[in-house]
Each structure stands twice: as C-alpha cells, then as structure tokens.
Amino acid sequence: MKRHLGIIMALAMAFTCLCGTTAFAAEAEPVSNVVAVEASDSGIVPYGSLSGYGQHWHNSGESTVGDFYVNVTGMGWPTAQLTLNIENFGSNDAVAVQVYRPDGTFAWGTLDNAGDYITMSNKDNWHNIKFLNGQTGTYRIHYSIINWNGNTPGSGRINCWIY
C-alpha cells in the first residue's frame, strides 16, 4: 500500500513540475478621468451603533440620592452595553446605580444584576456590561451613595457610557 501511495505522490509531483504556468506583469495605465465627489456622512448611521456619555460630580454633604442623564444617539439595537466608573471617592464610599431606558423601563442595575456596589477597589470591574433593548434617546441614571462607616460620603464623580 505504501509503495502505491509513493508512486502516486511521485507522479503528482512530476506532473506539477512539468505543467507550470508563466505569469507576466504589466504596468497599469494612470486614471485620467477622476471625478471628485462631495459626500456628507451626517445621515449615515450603522445599524446597532449607540453612543452616549454622562456624568455627575457629587460634592460631600449633598444629597446622596439623585439622577443624571445620558443622551444616546445612533440607532437602536436588540442589545447594548454600558460602562460605569467612579473617581475620587473615599475607600469607604460605595455607589449603587440603576439605568433606565428612554421609554422609562429598567435596563440594568448594580445591585439588581451584579449584587454589588461600585467602590474604589472594584471600580474597574464595571466595563462592557450587556443589557437588552438598546434605545436611542435620554437614559436616566439613578444613583445612591453610601459610606460603609456611616459617615458622610466624600466627593467624587460617577461616569456612565452607553454604546
């Protein structure tokens, strides 16, 4: 069997060596009829492209519960993503966030979906969070800030990106 396979392989190699083709290269002619076209991409929106950012700066001593808004542009899609982040808060401060779609329905929440608060020690764990029914329009971000020691929470920023 090996002998027959060896003969077939040798014949195949000899056949390819004998039946080679020759390739020729030619220089392309320069294009002389170039027409400039002015285009505007202001009306072009790829499917599923959502883009929005919003933030709230919390001053120590202000109300620890409130809302801020994220205006999301693009085109709606069956799914969307968000990234949450906090800056400058103290190590004992914690932030809970609930995200509501433009139609008022609940989209995602830190306590409801992840069962945790955003803290300075886990602030990088809240990226590329998926939720259903990505919509364009104004999202409401509801936040609640606490301090684990029962003190007044410090100052800091809450960031939200929706895409």
DSSP file with accessible surface (Angstrom, degrees, kcal/mol):
  #  RESIDUE AA STRUCTURE BP1 BP2  ACC     N-H-->O    O-->H-N    N-H-->O    O-->H-N    TCO  KAPPA ALPHA  PHI   PSI    X-CA   Y-CA   Z-CA
    1    1 A M     >        0   0  184      0, 0.0     4,-2.2     0, 0.0     5,-0.2   0.000 360.0 360.0 360.0 -44.0    0.0    0.0    0.0
    2    2 A K  H  >  +     0   0  190      1,-0.2     4,-2.4     2,-0.2     5,-0.2   0.857 360.0  54.7 -62.7 -34.9    2.8    2.4    0.9
    3    3 A R  H  > S+     0   0  202      2,-0.2     4,-2.1     1,-0.2    -1,-0.2   0.921 108.6  46.8 -65.9 -43.4    4.5    1.6   -2.4
    4    4 A H  H  > S+     0   0  126      2,-0.2     4,-2.4     1,-0.2    -2,-0.2   0.912 112.8  49.8 -64.8 -40.9    1.4    2.5   -4.4
    5    5 A L  H  X S+     0   0  106     -4,-2.2     4,-2.4     1,-0.2    -2,-0.2   0.913 109.9  51.6 -64.0 -40.1    1.0    5.7   -2.4
    6    6 A G  H  X S+     0   0   41     -4,-2.4     4,-2.3     2,-0.2    -2,-0.2   0.899 110.0  48.7 -63.6 -39.7    4.6    6.6   -3.0
    7    7 A I  H  X S+     0   0   83     -4,-2.1     4,-2.4     2,-0.2    -2,-0.2   0.931 111.5  49.5 -66.7 -43.0    4.3    6.1   -6.8
    8    8 A I  H  X S+     0   0  105     -4,-2.4     4,-2.4     1,-0.2    -2,-0.2   0.926 111.8  48.3 -63.1 -42.7    1.1    8.2   -6.9
    9    9 A M  H  X S+     0   0  108     -4,-2.4     4,-2.3     2,-0.2    -1,-0.2   0.910 110.9  50.9 -64.6 -41.1    2.8   11.0   -5.0
   10   10 A A  H  X S+     0   0   60     -4,-2.3     4,-2.3     1,-0.2    -1,-0.2   0.915 111.3  48.0 -64.4 -40.5    5.9   10.9   -7.2
   11   11 A L  H  X S+     0   0  117     -4,-2.4     4,-2.5     2,-0.2    -1,-0.2   0.902 110.3  52.0 -66.1 -39.7    3.7   11.1  -10.4
   12   12 A A  H  X S+     0   0   53     -4,-2.4     4,-2.1     2,-0.2    -2,-0.2   0.916 111.2  47.2 -63.8 -41.3    1.7   14.0   -8.9
   13   13 A M  H  X S+     0   0  126     -4,-2.3     4,-1.8     2,-0.2    -2,-0.2   0.917 112.7  48.6 -66.4 -41.9    4.9   16.0   -8.2
   14   14 A A  H  X S+     0   0   48     -4,-2.3     4,-1.9     1,-0.2    -2,-0.2   0.912 110.1  52.2 -64.8 -40.6    6.4   15.3  -11.6
   15   15 A F  H  X S+     0   0  140     -4,-2.5     4,-1.6     1,-0.2    -2,-0.2   0.915 109.5  48.9 -62.9 -42.3    3.1   16.4  -13.3
   16   16 A T  H  < S+     0   0   93     -4,-2.1    -1,-0.2     1,-0.2    -2,-0.2   0.863 110.4  51.1 -68.2 -33.4    3.1   19.7  -11.4
   17   17 A C  H >< S+     0   0  110     -4,-1.8     3,-0.6     1,-0.2    -1,-0.2   0.871 113.4  44.9 -69.3 -35.9    6.7   20.4  -12.3
   18   18 A L  H 3< S+     0   0  149     -4,-1.9    -2,-0.2     1,-0.2    -1,-0.2   0.755 112.1  51.9 -78.5 -25.6    6.0   19.8  -16.0
   19   19 A C  T 3< S+     0   0   70     -4,-1.6    -1,-0.2    -5,-0.2    -2,-0.1  -0.136  75.4 145.9-107.6  38.2    2.8   21.8  -16.1
   20   20 A G    <   -     0   0   60     -3,-0.6     2,-0.3     1,-0.0    -3,-0.1  -0.321  39.1-135.4 -70.6 157.9    3.9   25.1  -14.6
   21   21 A T        -     0   0  137     -2,-0.0     2,-0.4     2,-0.0    -1,-0.0  -0.856   9.0-129.3-115.0 153.8    2.4   28.3  -15.9
   22   22 A T        -     0   0  113     -2,-0.3     2,-0.4     2,-0.0     0, 0.0  -0.842  18.3-155.3-103.1 135.8    4.1   31.6  -16.7
   23   23 A A        -     0   0   96     -2,-0.4     2,-0.4     2,-0.0    -2,-0.0  -0.889   4.3-160.6-112.3 139.9    2.9   34.8  -15.2
   24   24 A F        -     0   0  188     -2,-0.4     2,-0.4     2,-0.0    -2,-0.0  -0.944   6.9-146.3-118.1 142.8    3.5   38.2  -16.8
   25   25 A A        -     0   0  107     -2,-0.4     2,-0.4     2,-0.0    -2,-0.0  -0.854  14.6-171.4-107.2 143.3    3.3   41.6  -15.0
   26   26 A A        -     0   0  100     -2,-0.4     2,-0.3     0, 0.0    -2,-0.0  -0.976  26.8-112.8-133.2 147.2    2.1   44.8  -16.8
   27   27 A E        -     0   0  185     -2,-0.4     2,-0.2     1,-0.1    -2,-0.0  -0.604  36.2-120.4 -79.4 135.3    2.1   48.4  -15.6
   28   28 A A        -     0   0   83     -2,-0.3    -1,-0.1     1,-0.1     3,-0.0  -0.473  24.7-113.4 -75.9 145.9   -1.3   49.8  -15.0
   29   29 A E        -     0   0  165     -2,-0.2    -1,-0.1     1,-0.1     2,-0.1  -0.548  36.4-107.3 -74.6 140.1   -2.4   52.8  -17.0
   30   30 A P        -     0   0  109      0, 0.0     2,-0.5     0, 0.0    -1,-0.1  -0.409  33.1-113.8 -68.2 145.5   -2.9   56.0  -14.9
   31   31 A V        +     0   0  116      1,-0.1     3,-0.2    -2,-0.1    -3,-0.0  -0.678  35.8 175.7 -82.1 125.2   -6.5   57.0  -14.4
   32   32 A S        +     0   0  102     -2,-0.5     2,-0.9     1,-0.2    -1,-0.1   0.659  64.9  68.5-105.1 -18.8   -7.2   60.3  -16.2
   33   33 A N        +     0   0  141      2,-0.0     2,-0.5     0, 0.0    -1,-0.2  -0.527  63.3 159.6-102.5  68.4  -11.0   60.7  -15.6
   34   34 A V        -     0   0  117     -2,-0.9     2,-0.5    -3,-0.2     0, 0.0  -0.771  20.4-164.7 -92.9 128.8  -11.1   61.3  -11.9
   35   35 A V        -     0   0  119     -2,-0.5     2,-0.4     2,-0.0    -2,-0.0  -0.961  13.8-137.2-115.8 126.9  -14.2   63.0  -10.6
   36   36 A A        -     0   0  100     -2,-0.5     2,-0.5     2,-0.0    -2,-0.0  -0.682  19.8-164.7 -82.6 134.5  -14.3   64.5   -7.1
   37   37 A V        -     0   0  124     -2,-0.4     2,-0.5     2,-0.0    -2,-0.0  -0.977  11.8-143.1-122.9 128.8  -17.5   63.7   -5.2
   38   38 A E        -     0   0  194     -2,-0.5     2,-0.4     2,-0.0    -2,-0.0  -0.794  26.4-178.3 -90.9 127.5  -18.5   65.7   -2.1
   39   39 A A        -     0   0   92     -2,-0.5     2,-0.4     2,-0.0    -2,-0.0  -0.949  18.4-153.6-128.5 149.6  -20.2   63.4    0.5
   40   40 A S        -     0   0   83     -2,-0.4     3,-0.4     1,-0.1    -2,-0.0  -0.982   4.9-168.0-121.5 130.4  -21.7   64.0    3.9
   41   41 A D    >   +     0   0  128     -2,-0.4     3,-1.0     1,-0.2    -1,-0.1   0.253  61.1 106.0 -98.6  12.8  -21.9   61.3    6.5
   42   42 A S  T 3  S+     0   0  104      1,-0.3    -1,-0.2     3,-0.0     0, 0.0   0.792  85.7  41.2 -65.3 -24.8  -24.3   63.2    8.7
   43   43 A G  T 3  S+     0   0   68     -3,-0.4     2,-0.6     2,-0.0    -1,-0.3   0.463  93.0  98.6-100.4  -1.1  -27.2   60.9    7.7
   44   44 A I    <   +     0   0  125     -3,-1.0    -3,-0.0    -4,-0.0     0, 0.0  -0.773  43.2 167.7 -93.0 122.0  -25.3   57.6    7.7
   45   45 A V        -     0   0   58     -2,-0.6     3,-0.1    29,-0.0    -3,-0.0  -0.968  29.8-133.2-133.2 116.9  -25.7   55.6   10.9
   46   46 A P    >   -     0   0   87      0, 0.0     3,-1.5     0, 0.0    29,-0.2  -0.372  38.4 -92.2 -66.3 149.4  -24.6   52.0   11.0
   47   47 A Y  T 3  S+     0   0  180      1,-0.2     3,-0.1    27,-0.1    30,-0.1  -0.338 109.1  16.1 -60.1 138.3  -27.0   49.5   12.5
   48   48 A G  T 3  S+     0   0   26     28,-0.6     2,-0.7     1,-0.2    -1,-0.2   0.630  84.8 142.3  76.7  14.1  -26.6   49.0   16.2
   49   49 A S    <   +     0   0   40     -3,-1.5    26,-2.6    27,-0.2     2,-0.4  -0.797  19.4 168.7 -93.4 115.9  -24.4   52.0   16.8
   50   50 A L  E     +A   74   0A  11     -2,-0.7     2,-0.3    24,-0.2    24,-0.2  -0.968   4.7 175.6-121.2 142.9  -25.2   53.6   20.1
   51   51 A S  E     +A   73   0A  78     22,-1.9    22,-2.5    -2,-0.4     2,-0.3  -0.924  13.4 133.5-153.2 122.8  -23.1   56.3   21.7
   52   52 A G  E     -B  162   0B  12    110,-1.4   110,-2.6    -2,-0.3     2,-0.3  -0.956  21.8-169.2-166.3 150.0  -23.6   58.4   24.8
   53   53 A Y  E     +B  161   0B 105     18,-0.4    18,-0.5    -2,-0.3     2,-0.3  -0.998  11.1 166.7-142.0 140.5  -21.8   59.6   27.9
   54   54 A G  E     -B  160   0B   8    106,-2.3   106,-2.5    -2,-0.3     2,-0.3  -0.982   6.7-176.5-148.2 158.8  -23.0   61.3   31.1
   55   55 A Q  E     -B  159   0B  77     -2,-0.3     2,-0.4    14,-0.3   104,-0.2  -0.979  13.5-151.9-152.1 160.3  -21.5   62.0   34.5
   56   56 A H  E     -B  158   0B  40    102,-2.0   102,-2.6    -2,-0.3     2,-0.6  -0.988  10.3-148.3-137.9 129.6  -22.4   63.5   37.8
   57   57 A W  E     -B  157   0B  85     -2,-0.4     2,-0.5   100,-0.2   100,-0.2  -0.864  17.2-156.3 -94.5 122.0  -20.0   65.2   40.3
   58   58 A H  E     -B  156   0B   1     98,-3.5    98,-2.1    -2,-0.6     2,-0.4  -0.891   1.9-151.8-101.5 123.7  -21.1   64.6   43.8
   59   59 A N    >   -     0   0   71     -2,-0.5     3,-2.4    96,-0.2    96,-0.1  -0.802  31.9-101.9 -92.0 135.0  -20.0   67.1   46.5
   60   60 A S  T 3  S+     0   0   62     -2,-0.4    94,-0.1     1,-0.3    95,-0.1  -0.283 110.0  29.1 -54.5 133.2  -19.6   65.8   50.0
   61   61 A G  T 3  S+     0   0   62     92,-0.5    -1,-0.3     1,-0.4     3,-0.1   0.191  95.1 113.2  98.1 -18.1  -22.7   66.9   52.0
   62   62 A E  S <  S-     0   0   83     -3,-2.4    -1,-0.4     1,-0.2    -4,-0.0  -0.321  86.4 -65.3 -74.8 171.8  -25.1   67.0   49.1
   63   63 A S        -     0   0   85      1,-0.1    -1,-0.2    -3,-0.1    -4,-0.1  -0.292  40.8-146.7 -56.6 137.4  -28.0   64.6   48.7
   64   64 A T  S    S+     0   0   48     -3,-0.1    81,-2.4    81,-0.1     2,-0.4   0.406  80.2  64.1 -90.6   1.7  -26.6   61.0   48.3
   65   65 A V  E     +E  144   0C  66     79,-0.2     2,-0.3     2,-0.0    79,-0.2  -0.989  67.9 108.9-126.7 135.0  -29.5   60.0   46.1
   66   66 A G  E     -E  143   0C  17     77,-1.9    77,-2.8    -2,-0.4     2,-0.3  -0.976  49.1-100.6-177.3-171.2  -30.3   61.5   42.7
   67   67 A D  E     -E  142   0C  59     -2,-0.3     2,-0.3    75,-0.2    75,-0.2  -0.950  19.7-179.7-131.6 149.8  -30.4   61.2   38.9
   68   68 A F  E     -E  141   0C  12     73,-2.0    73,-3.3    -2,-0.3     2,-0.3  -0.909  24.2-125.4-138.5 171.8  -28.3   62.3   35.9
   69   69 A Y  E     -E  140   0C 133     -2,-0.3     2,-0.5   -14,-0.2   -14,-0.3  -0.894  10.0-158.1-127.9 148.7  -28.9   61.7   32.3
   70   70 A V  E     -E  139   0C   0     69,-2.1    69,-3.0    -2,-0.3     2,-0.7  -0.986  14.6-148.4-124.5 117.0  -27.1   60.2   29.3
   71   71 A N  E     -E  138   0C  98     -2,-0.5     2,-0.5   -18,-0.5   -18,-0.4  -0.787  18.3-162.7 -86.7 116.8  -28.2   61.3   25.8
   72   72 A V  E     -E  137   0C   1     65,-3.3    65,-2.9    -2,-0.7   -20,-0.2  -0.892   8.2-175.0-108.0 124.4  -27.6   58.3   23.5
   73   73 A T  E     +A   51   0A  82    -22,-2.5   -22,-1.9    -2,-0.5     2,-0.4  -0.626  40.4  60.5-108.4 172.8  -27.5   58.8   19.7
   74   74 A G  E    S-A   50   0A  36     -2,-0.2     2,-0.4   -24,-0.2   -24,-0.2  -0.930  92.6 -42.8 117.0-136.4  -27.3   56.4   16.8
   75   75 A M        -     0   0   72    -26,-2.6   -27,-0.1    -2,-0.4    -2,-0.1  -1.000  58.2-108.0-138.7 133.7  -29.7   53.6   16.0
   76   76 A G        -     0   0   34     -2,-0.4   -28,-0.6   -28,-0.1    59,-0.2  -0.087  35.7-174.0 -58.2 158.9  -31.4   51.2   18.4
   77   77 A W  E     -C  134   0B 114     57,-1.9    57,-1.9   -29,-0.1    -1,-0.0  -0.979  40.0-105.4-152.4 155.8  -30.4   47.6   18.6
   78   78 A P  E    S+     0   0B  90      0, 0.0    55,-3.6     0, 0.0     2,-0.3   0.786 106.6  29.3 -60.1 -25.9  -31.6   44.5   20.4
   79   79 A T  E     +C  132   0B  67     53,-0.3     2,-0.3    54,-0.2    53,-0.2  -0.921  66.5 177.9-129.8 160.2  -28.6   44.6   22.8
   80   80 A A  E     -C  131   0B   5     51,-2.6    51,-2.4    -2,-0.3     2,-0.3  -0.907  15.7-137.2-147.9 172.8  -26.5   47.4   24.1
   81   81 A Q  E     -C  130   0B  54     82,-3.3    82,-2.8    -2,-0.3     2,-0.3  -0.943  11.8-167.0-134.1 157.9  -23.6   47.8   26.5
   82   82 A L  E     -CD 129 162B   0     47,-1.9    47,-2.8    -2,-0.3     2,-0.4  -0.974   8.8-154.4-141.7 156.6  -22.6   50.2   29.3
   83   83 A T  E     - D   0 161B  11     78,-2.1    78,-2.5    -2,-0.3     2,-0.3  -1.000  11.9-165.8-129.6 132.1  -19.6   51.0   31.3
   84   84 A L  E     + D   0 160B   0     42,-2.6    42,-0.3    -2,-0.4     2,-0.3  -0.900  12.7 166.8-116.0 149.0  -19.7   52.5   34.8
   85   85 A N  E     - D   0 159B  23     74,-1.8    74,-3.3    -2,-0.3     2,-0.3  -0.986  18.6-153.6-156.8 149.9  -16.9   54.1   36.7
   86   86 A I  E     - D   0 158B   0     -2,-0.3     2,-0.3    72,-0.2    72,-0.2  -0.938  11.0-165.3-125.7 154.7  -16.3   56.3   39.7
   87   87 A E  E     + D   0 157B  71     70,-2.1    70,-2.2    -2,-0.3    33,-0.0  -0.985  60.8   5.6-136.5 147.3  -13.5   58.7   40.6
   88   88 A N  S    S+     0   0  108     -2,-0.3    67,-0.2    68,-0.2    -1,-0.0   0.363  81.1 135.3  71.5  -3.8  -12.2   60.5   43.7
   89   89 A F        -     0   0   10     68,-0.2    -1,-0.2     1,-0.1    67,-0.1  -0.335  60.0 -99.0 -70.6 162.5  -14.5   58.8   46.2
   90   90 A G    >   -     0   0   34      1,-0.1     3,-1.5     4,-0.0    30,-0.4  -0.312  32.3-105.8 -75.9 166.1  -13.1   57.6   49.5
   91   91 A S  T 3  S+     0   0   99      1,-0.3    30,-0.2    28,-0.1    -1,-0.1   0.720 120.6  49.2 -68.6 -19.5  -12.2   54.0   50.2
   92   92 A N  T 3  S+     0   0   61     27,-0.1    56,-3.2    28,-0.1     2,-0.3   0.374  90.9 100.6 -99.0   3.1  -15.3   53.5   52.4
   93   93 A D  E <   -F  147   0C   3     -3,-1.5    27,-0.5    54,-0.2     2,-0.3  -0.654  50.7-172.4 -88.5 147.0  -17.7   55.1   49.9
   94   94 A A  E     -FG 146 119C   0     52,-2.6    52,-2.8    -2,-0.3     2,-0.4  -0.996   8.5-154.1-141.4 144.7  -19.9   52.9   47.7
   95   95 A V  E     -FG 145 118C   0     23,-2.6    23,-3.3    -2,-0.3     2,-0.4  -0.975   2.0-163.4-125.4 130.2  -22.2   53.8   44.8
   96   96 A A  E     -F  144   0C  11     48,-2.9    48,-2.0    -2,-0.4     2,-0.4  -0.907  14.9-166.9-107.0 140.3  -25.3   51.9   43.5
   97   97 A V  E     -F  143   0C   0     -2,-0.4    13,-2.7    46,-0.2     2,-0.4  -0.988  13.0-169.6-131.4 138.2  -26.6   52.7   40.0
   98   98 A Q  E     -FH 142 109C  57     44,-2.6    44,-3.0    -2,-0.4     2,-0.5  -0.996  13.8-151.6-124.2 133.4  -29.8   51.9   38.2
   99   99 A V  E     -FH 141 108C   0      9,-3.6     8,-3.3    -2,-0.4     9,-1.5  -0.911   8.7-167.0-110.4 128.7  -30.1   52.6   34.5
  100  100 A Y  E     -FH 140 106C  44     40,-2.6    40,-1.8    -2,-0.5     6,-0.2  -0.954  19.3-125.4-117.4 133.2  -33.5   53.3   32.9
  101  101 A R    >   -     0   0   30      4,-2.9     3,-2.5    -2,-0.4    39,-0.1  -0.180  34.4 -98.6 -66.5 166.2  -34.1   53.4   29.1
  102  102 A P  T 3  S+     0   0   46      0, 0.0    36,-0.1     0, 0.0    -1,-0.1   0.808 125.5  58.0 -57.6 -29.0  -35.6   56.4   27.3
  103  103 A D  T 3  S-     0   0   92      2,-0.1    36,-0.1     1,-0.1    -2,-0.1   0.450 121.9-108.5 -82.5   3.1  -39.0   54.7   27.4
  104  104 A G  S <  S+     0   0   53     -3,-2.5     2,-0.1     1,-0.3    -1,-0.1   0.328  74.8 133.8  91.8  -6.3  -38.7   54.5   31.2
  105  105 A T        -     0   0   61      1,-0.1    -4,-2.9    -5,-0.1    -1,-0.3  -0.457  65.1-100.5 -79.5 151.0  -38.2   50.8   31.5
  106  106 A F  E     +H  100   0C  77     -6,-0.2    -6,-0.2     1,-0.2    -1,-0.1  -0.500  40.6 174.5 -70.1 131.5  -35.5   49.4   33.8
  107  107 A A  E     -     0   0C  11     -8,-3.3    25,-0.3     1,-0.3     2,-0.3   0.820  57.6 -25.8-104.8 -47.8  -32.3   48.4   31.8
  108  108 A W  E     -H   99   0C  21     -9,-1.5    -9,-3.6    23,-0.1    -1,-0.3  -0.968  50.6-166.1-168.0 149.9  -29.7   47.4   34.4
  109  109 A G  E  >> -H   98   0C   0     -2,-0.3     4,-2.6   -11,-0.3     5,-0.8  -0.999  26.4-132.1-146.9 147.4  -28.6   48.0   38.0
  110  110 A T  I  >>S+     0   0    1    -13,-2.7     6,-1.6    -2,-0.3     4,-1.1   0.923 111.1  34.0 -63.6 -45.8  -25.6   47.3   40.1
  111  111 A L  I  45S+     0   0   73    -14,-0.3     4,-0.2     4,-0.3    -1,-0.2   0.882 121.1  48.7 -77.9 -37.3  -27.5   45.7   43.0
  112  112 A D  I  45S+     0   0   96      2,-0.1    -2,-0.2     1,-0.1    -1,-0.1   0.888 128.5  19.2 -70.6 -40.7  -30.2   44.1   40.9
  113  113 A N  I  <5S+     0   0   90     -4,-2.6    -3,-0.2     3,-0.1    -2,-0.2   0.795 138.7  25.9-102.9 -35.9  -27.9   42.4   38.3
  114  114 A A  I  <<S-     0   0   52     -4,-1.1    -3,-0.2    -5,-0.8    -4,-0.1   0.597  88.6-136.3-105.3 -15.8  -24.5   42.2   39.9
  115  115 A G      < +     0   0   59     -5,-0.8     2,-0.3    -6,-0.3    -4,-0.3   0.789  69.6  90.7  67.7  28.8  -25.5   42.3   43.6
  116  116 A D  S    S-     0   0   73     -6,-1.6     2,-0.3     0, 0.0    -1,-0.2  -0.966  70.8-117.0-151.4 161.9  -22.7   44.7   44.5
  117  117 A Y        -     0   0   55     -2,-0.3     2,-0.5   -21,-0.1   -21,-0.2  -0.679  34.5-110.6 -93.7 156.7  -21.9   48.4   44.9
  118  118 A I  E     +G   95   0C   0    -23,-3.3   -23,-2.6    -2,-0.3     2,-0.3  -0.781  47.2 171.5 -85.4 126.9  -19.2   50.2   42.8
  119  119 A T  E >>  -G   94   0C  11     -2,-0.5     3,-0.7   -25,-0.2     4,-0.6  -0.832  49.4-103.1-128.6 169.9  -16.3   51.1   45.1
  120  120 A M  T 34 S+     0   0   51    -27,-0.5     3,-0.3   -30,-0.4     4,-0.2   0.816 121.5  54.5 -65.1 -26.1  -12.9   52.5   44.5
  121  121 A S  T 34 S+     0   0  117    -30,-0.2    -1,-0.2     1,-0.2     3,-0.1   0.739 120.9  28.1 -81.6 -20.1  -11.4   49.0   45.0
  122  122 A N  T X4 S+     0   0   17     -3,-0.7     3,-2.2     1,-0.1    -1,-0.2   0.188  82.2 119.2-121.2  18.8  -13.7   47.4   42.3
  123  123 A K  G >< S+     0   0   60     -4,-0.6     3,-0.5    -3,-0.3    -3,-0.1   0.697  73.0  56.5 -62.0 -19.8  -14.2   50.4   40.0
  124  124 A D  G 3  S+     0   0  102      1,-0.2    -1,-0.3    -4,-0.2     3,-0.2   0.377  88.7  77.6 -92.7   5.3  -12.6   48.7   37.0
  125  125 A N  G <  S+     0   0  121     -3,-2.2    -1,-0.2     1,-0.2     2,-0.2   0.371  75.0  78.4 -92.0   4.1  -15.0   45.8   37.1
  126  126 A W    <   +     0   0   12     -3,-0.5   -42,-2.6   -42,-0.3     2,-0.3  -0.304  64.7 123.4-113.9  49.2  -17.9   47.6   35.5
  127  127 A H        +     0   0   84     -3,-0.2   -44,-0.2   -44,-0.2    -3,-0.0  -0.842  69.4   4.9-112.4 147.4  -17.0   47.5   31.8
  128  128 A N  S    S+     0   0   97     -2,-0.3     2,-0.5     1,-0.2   -45,-0.2   0.864  74.5 176.8  53.6  45.2  -18.8   46.2   28.7
  129  129 A I  E     -C   82   0B  24    -47,-2.8   -47,-1.9    -3,-0.2     2,-0.3  -0.690  19.8-141.1 -81.7 124.9  -22.0   45.3   30.7
  130  130 A K  E     +C   81   0B 143     -2,-0.5     2,-0.3   -49,-0.2   -49,-0.2  -0.656  25.7 169.1 -91.4 142.9  -24.6   44.0   28.3
  131  131 A F  E     -C   80   0B  11    -51,-2.4   -51,-2.6    -2,-0.3     3,-0.2  -0.968  31.5-105.4-144.1 161.3  -28.3   44.7   28.5
  132  132 A L  E    S+C   79   0B 119     -2,-0.3   -53,-0.3   -25,-0.3   -51,-0.0  -0.462  86.3  27.5 -86.6 158.7  -31.3   44.1   26.2
  133  133 A N  E     -     0   0B  72    -55,-3.6     2,-0.4     1,-0.2   -54,-0.2   0.968  69.3-156.7  60.8  63.7  -33.2   46.6   24.0
  134  134 A G  E     -C   77   0B   1    -57,-1.9   -57,-1.9    -3,-0.2     2,-0.3  -0.572  18.3-174.7 -70.0 124.7  -30.7   49.3   23.3
  135  135 A Q        -     0   0   31     -2,-0.4     2,-0.3   -59,-0.2   -60,-0.1  -0.867  23.9-124.0-120.8 155.7  -32.5   52.5   22.5
  136  136 A T  S    S+     0   0   63     -2,-0.3     2,-0.3   -62,-0.1   -63,-0.2  -0.646  70.1  59.9 -91.2 156.7  -31.6   56.0   21.4
  137  137 A G  E    S-E   72   0C  24    -65,-2.9   -65,-3.3    -2,-0.3     2,-0.7  -0.830  95.6 -25.5 124.5-160.8  -32.7   58.9   23.5
  138  138 A T  E     -E   71   0C  75     -2,-0.3     2,-0.3   -67,-0.2   -67,-0.2  -0.803  52.7-159.5-100.6 115.0  -32.2   60.1   27.1
  139  139 A Y  E     -E   70   0C   0    -69,-3.0   -69,-2.1    -2,-0.7     2,-0.5  -0.694  13.2-136.3 -86.9 142.5  -31.3   57.4   29.7
  140  140 A R  E     -EF  69 100C  82    -40,-1.8   -40,-2.6    -2,-0.3     2,-0.6  -0.892  13.2-160.6-101.4 125.6  -31.9   58.2   33.3
  141  141 A I  E     -EF  68  99C   0    -73,-3.3   -73,-2.0    -2,-0.5     2,-0.5  -0.933   6.2-163.7-107.3 112.7  -29.1   57.1   35.7
  142  142 A H  E     -EF  67  98C  45    -44,-3.0   -44,-2.6    -2,-0.6     2,-0.3  -0.841  12.1-173.0 -98.3 128.6  -30.3   56.8   39.3
  143  143 A Y  E     -EF  66  97C  14    -77,-2.8   -77,-1.9    -2,-0.5     2,-0.3  -0.880  17.5-169.7-123.9 155.6  -27.6   56.7   41.9
  144  144 A S  E     -EF  65  96C  37    -48,-2.0   -48,-2.9    -2,-0.3     2,-0.4  -0.976  11.5-160.3-142.1 127.6  -27.3   56.2   45.6
  145  145 A I  E     + F   0  95C   2    -81,-2.4     2,-0.3    -2,-0.3   -50,-0.2  -0.929  13.5 173.2-115.3 132.6  -24.1   56.8   47.5
  146  146 A I  E     - F   0  94C  50    -52,-2.8   -52,-2.6    -2,-0.4     2,-0.4  -0.863  26.3-135.6-129.2 166.1  -23.3   55.3   51.0
  147  147 A N  E >   - F   0  93C  25     -2,-0.3     3,-2.0   -54,-0.2   -54,-0.2  -0.997  14.9-141.2-122.3 127.1  -20.4   55.2   53.3
  148  148 A W  T 3  S+     0   0  129    -56,-3.2   -55,-0.1    -2,-0.4    -1,-0.1   0.783 102.6  51.3 -59.3 -28.3  -19.6   51.8   55.0
  149  149 A N  T 3  S-     0   0  101    -57,-0.2    -1,-0.3    -3,-0.0     3,-0.1   0.414 117.5-109.7 -89.9   0.8  -18.7   53.5   58.3
  150  150 A G  S <  S+     0   0   69     -3,-2.0    -2,-0.1     1,-0.3     2,-0.1   0.536  77.6 129.7  82.9   5.1  -21.9   55.6   58.4
  151  151 A N  S    S-     0   0  103      1,-0.1    -1,-0.3   -59,-0.1    -4,-0.2  -0.322  73.3 -79.0 -81.9 172.1  -20.1   58.8   57.7
  152  152 A T        -     0   0   94     -3,-0.1    -1,-0.1     1,-0.1    -6,-0.1  -0.581  56.0-112.0 -70.0 127.8  -21.0   61.4   55.1
  153  153 A P        -     0   0    8      0, 0.0   -92,-0.5     0, 0.0    -6,-0.1  -0.285  33.3-119.2 -60.2 150.1  -19.7   60.1   51.7
  154  154 A G        -     0   0   22      1,-0.2     2,-0.2   -94,-0.1   -93,-0.1  -0.056  36.6 -77.5 -78.2-176.5  -16.9   62.1   50.2
  155  155 A S        +     0   0   42    -67,-0.2     2,-0.3   -95,-0.1   -96,-0.2  -0.560  64.2 134.0 -82.9 149.9  -16.8   64.0   46.9
  156  156 A G  E     -B   58   0B   0    -98,-2.1   -98,-3.5    -2,-0.2     2,-0.4  -0.974  46.3 -99.4 179.0 172.4  -16.4   62.1   43.6
  157  157 A R  E     -BD  57  87B  70    -70,-2.2   -70,-2.1    -2,-0.3     2,-0.5  -0.889  17.0-154.7-113.1 140.9  -17.6   61.6   40.1
  158  158 A I  E     -BD  56  86B   0   -102,-2.6  -102,-2.0    -2,-0.4     2,-0.4  -0.962  17.9-165.9-110.8 125.1  -19.9   58.9   38.6
  159  159 A N  E     -BD  55  85B   2    -74,-3.3   -74,-1.8    -2,-0.5     2,-0.4  -0.896   8.1-175.8-113.2 144.2  -19.4   58.2   34.9
  160  160 A C  E     -BD  54  84B   0   -106,-2.5  -106,-2.3    -2,-0.4     2,-0.4  -0.974   3.9-174.9-142.1 125.4  -21.7   56.2   32.6
  161  161 A W  E     -BD  53  83B  96    -78,-2.5   -78,-2.1    -2,-0.4     2,-0.4  -0.962   5.6-167.0-114.8 134.6  -21.0   55.3   28.9
  162  162 A I  E      BD  52  82B   1   -110,-2.6  -110,-1.4    -2,-0.4   -80,-0.2  -0.989 360.0 360.0-123.2 130.5  -23.7   53.6   26.8
  163  163 A Y              0   0   78    -82,-2.8   -82,-3.3    -2,-0.4  -112,-0.2  -0.939 360.0 360.0-150.6 360.0  -22.8   52.1   23.5
